Amino acid sequence: MLFLVVTILSRSHADLNVYPSAGVLFVHVLEREYFKGEFPPYPKSGDASNDPITFNTNLMGYPDRPGWLRYIQRTPHSDGVLYGSPTAEHVGKSTVIEITAYNRRSFETARHNLVINIMATEEFPLPYQAEFYIRNMNVEEMLASEVLGDFLGAVKNVWQPERLNAINITSALDRGGRVPLPINDLKEGVYVMVGADVSFSSCLREVENPHNQLRCSQEMEPVISCDKKFRAQFHIDWCKISLVDINKVVPVYVTRPDPGSGVLPEIGEYNPPPESLKSRDYFSDFIVTLAVPAAVACVLFFILGYTMCCRREGVKKRNMQTPDIQLVHHNSIQKSSKELRSMSKNREISWPLSTLPVFNPVSGEVVPPIHPDNYETTSMPLMQTQNKQQQNTQNDTKRKEKYLL
Ligand SMILES: *[C@@H]1O[C@H](CO)[C@@H](O)[C@H](O)[C@H]1NC(C)=O
């Protein structure tokens, strides 16, 4: 019975109704605090109030959200935010969003429904729309009602309209911006579109004058008199401001090709290729690929043969053309080098003194001679082998001492 009451209670507070207006920015915060109460305290409790919680949001019965509704949660320890701008075509239908919260520590889930009833507004759409690019904000920071309120206050101050609304917010990352480096607390940047009912103030138009256009093209900051109204909190890139008067926008009709009935036109019968293949003459291919290169090779063979065999000059002719004195000189050099070579063959090898057998001064043992051909042992210093043997003898004496004790 109690269980039933609890479920009915939770049902009744599970469906939350909101009534945003078409053409106005809608923001709904999924508060961690609110969902934490849904998760029973975890038996082996750590700090339960700090459980990581993530959210999944989707249109009821579908895997994703409707196209106009976007969602952001920076970390599992921050609140999630649903935001977007519904348009007139969404008016009248109530949109049920399923919100599933996951506790990432206990793996429990809680589900709530958010019913969005989009209302029509009389003055939609506001005719004068300005989009600002704010460099020092992330989208979820801008969505906080007090920050957005401050920004709208500053805009109202410099524009002085009767009515002013935030229309849309877009992260700069969605417009080709880059993820900032994790230094100096750099932010992604955010585009905020606002709409008003009076024409743009002179201050908002200052960026259009030639002097500021020049500065923008040289990537310098333009001089805007009302920038100081924003400066304390918002760094606005005035070069990227866009001002649109929707009454003056010429509608663009995209001409698409006529899709047609979907049935292909008649093109007659299909004729498959015949089964028996025509024979093909490969003679010209043979001439080009084999006979011509072979002929060229033959010609080359005969030219080379003639020059190598019939026009050979030989040693005799060479000697005849060389002066006698050079030949005698050359002969004597050859002779003496031959003699040297034959002498070196029967020379007796005498080992250098350092490679002769030595006594180990400690053990009295004869260290084998180090053969000069054996590079591994020659590169090893003589002292090392001695040290090892010294250590061994030391260990031996220690062992002996132990026995004595
Ligand atoms: C709001 O911005 C998003 C992203 O830039 C865009 O897809 C959407 O069409 C915009 N909505 C309106 C009503 O301008």
The ligand as a Gaussian input file, in Angstrom:
#p B3LYP/6-31G(d) Opt

LIG

0 1
 C       19.736000      27.947000     -33.672000
 O       21.089000      27.581000     -33.895000
 C       21.242000      26.279000     -34.405000
 C       22.720000      26.004000     -34.491000
 O       23.406000      27.035000     -35.122000
 C       20.544000      26.150000     -35.732000
 O       20.682000      24.829000     -36.206000
 C       19.068000      26.504000     -35.583000
 O       18.457000      26.477000     -36.828000
 C       18.913000      27.867000     -34.954000
 N       17.514000      28.107000     -34.692000
 C       16.911000      29.241000     -35.004000
 C       15.488000      29.323000     -34.679000
 O       17.490000      30.161000     -35.547000

